[in-house]
Amino acid sequence: MSSDEANVGAGVDRMVGAEPVPGSAKSDPILVADGVRRSFGGLTAVDVEHVEVQRGTITALIGPNGAGKSTLFNLLTGFDRVDRGRWTFEGRAINGKRGHQVARAGMVRTFQLTKALTRMTVLDNMLLGAPGQFGERMAGAFLRPVWQRQERENTARALVLLERFKLIDKRDDMAGSLSGGQRKLLEMARSLMTDPSMIMLDEPMAGVNPALVQSLLGHITALRDEGKTVLFVEHDMDVIMGISDWIVVLAQGRVIAEGRPSDIRADQQVIDAYLGAQEETVETQGSGE
Ligand SMILES: Nc1ncnc2c1ncn2[C@@H]1O[C@H](COP(=O)(O)OP(=O)(O)OP(=O)(O)O)[C@@H](O)[C@H]1O
């Protein structure tokens, strides 16, 4: 099924009124970034003039290798520092905040290389993602009932999420024993421990076997359908075209195009900068076999 069948075919255009041009205004943006710039030595990795992400959509961030996608994710989520730029989340400025503060504000992210702690159990990995963890030692004896209640609530929430992501049978296994795809599921489940309104997924499908791809896709669309906003970086064009409401194309750190999947497919600049290059790569790989 093509994206347009999935999104428009179901009669749902979640991007009503949005113009397919770089920096276009959205009717209900959850994230708005302005003049975000990051250089490494002489290399400008990110130089985004203006971008808005519409609430309650799946927006894909695509672009060739080295386009600046991960760097932009790191900046927006407080895992790297900008040279300049400001951005708001839910109408509040969050530039300058650190990762945990951004998460507390309601925007969480996963990483390209999953950060599951391999020598901890699946359940303990989930609890690490829990909000406001008191330690027993830090809390002191008189606060013990408070943190015990919080721990019970966190564990209950973790178990519900593990059930949802079909990892419940693995809860006492070491995270290191999970397959690549299961680790992606664990990371997604863990990111939901704080009940965020926006989830940023960095290459959620990379290294995932085809059987789990469908399951991950189902989880991503389910999050959107619950009203959460998903921004994801991905290279697999079938996945991108299949689930995205909107696509933002980055090349050399700049937004060169934005639009619905059908706009992006027809955009000559995108084909030249990215899709053409992808096809060439596929052909080259094919001829080498
Ligand atoms: N910590 C760093 N130090 C120096 N250069 C960096 C650093 N992080 C990223 N870069 C450079 O910034 C540019 C953008 O990198 P980034 O990883 O953001 O691209 P990307 O679009 O995510 O690429 P890919 O699709 O390959 O993951 C690249 O040229 C990269 O080499």
The ligand as an SDF file (V2000), in Angstrom:
LIG
                    3D

 31 33  0  0  0  0  0  0  0  0999 V2000
   30.6320   15.2390   16.7260 N   0  0  0  0  0  0  0  0  0  0  0  0
   30.9560   15.5420   15.4710 C   0  0  0  0  0  0  0  0  0  0  0  0
   32.1900   16.0100   15.1760 N   0  0  0  0  0  0  0  0  0  0  0  0
   32.5230   16.3430   13.9000 C   0  0  0  0  0  0  0  0  0  0  0  0
   31.6800   16.2250   12.8410 N   0  0  0  0  0  0  0  0  0  0  0  0
   30.4630   15.7530   13.0800 C   0  0  0  0  0  0  0  0  0  0  0  0
   30.0190   15.3820   14.3940 C   0  0  0  0  0  0  0  0  0  0  0  0
   28.7380   14.9500   14.3080 N   0  0  0  0  0  0  0  0  0  0  0  0
   28.3830   15.0290   13.0150 C   0  0  0  0  0  0  0  0  0  0  0  0
   29.4140   15.5130   12.2740 N   0  0  0  0  0  0  0  0  0  0  0  0
   29.3960   15.7850   10.8400 C   0  0  0  0  0  0  0  0  0  0  0  0
   28.2240   16.5550   10.5820 O   0  0  0  0  0  0  0  0  0  0  0  0
   27.6260   16.1460    9.3600 C   0  0  0  0  0  0  0  0  0  0  0  0
   26.1980   15.7240    9.6140 C   0  0  0  0  0  0  0  0  0  0  0  0
   26.2110   14.4800   10.3040 O   0  0  0  0  0  0  0  0  0  0  0  0
   24.8930   13.7330   10.7810 P   0  0  0  0  0  0  0  0  0  0  0  0
   25.3240   12.4930   11.4730 O   0  0  0  0  0  0  0  0  0  0  0  0
   24.0290   14.6760   11.4920 O   0  0  0  0  0  0  0  0  0  0  0  0
   24.2230   13.3630    9.3840 O   0  0  0  0  0  0  0  0  0  0  0  0
   23.0170   12.3710    9.1040 P   0  0  0  0  0  0  0  0  0  0  0  0
   22.1510   13.0480    8.1230 O   0  0  0  0  0  0  0  0  0  0  0  0
   22.3980   11.9390   10.3670 O   0  0  0  0  0  0  0  0  0  0  0  0
   23.7810   11.1680    8.4110 O   0  0  0  0  0  0  0  0  0  0  0  0
   23.4400    9.5780    8.3780 P   0  0  0  0  0  0  0  0  0  0  0  0
   22.2280    9.4310    7.5270 O   0  0  0  0  0  0  0  0  0  0  0  0
   24.6640    8.9980    7.7360 O   0  0  0  0  0  0  0  0  0  0  0  0
   23.2470    9.1370    9.8110 O   0  0  0  0  0  0  0  0  0  0  0  0
   28.4970   15.0490    8.7830 C   0  0  0  0  0  0  0  0  0  0  0  0
   29.3920   15.6130    7.8610 O   0  0  0  0  0  0  0  0  0  0  0  0
   29.2300   14.5270   10.0080 C   0  0  0  0  0  0  0  0  0  0  0  0
   30.4860   13.9790    9.6510 O   0  0  0  0  0  0  0  0  0  0  0  0
  1  2  1  0
  2  3  1  0
  2  7  2  0
  3  4  2  0
  4  5  1  0
  5  6  2  0
  6  7  1  0
  6 10  1  0
  7  8  1  0
  8  9  2  0
  9 10  1  0
 10 11  1  0
 11 12  1  0
 11 30  1  0
 12 13  1  0
 13 14  1  0
 13 28  1  0
 14 15  1  0
 15 16  1  0
 16 17  2  0
 16 18  1  0
 16 19  1  0
 19 20  1  0
 20 21  2  0
 20 22  1  0
 20 23  1  0
 23 24  1  0
 24 25  2  0
 24 26  1  0
 24 27  1  0
 28 29  1  0
 28 30  1  0
 30 31  1  0
M  END
$$$$
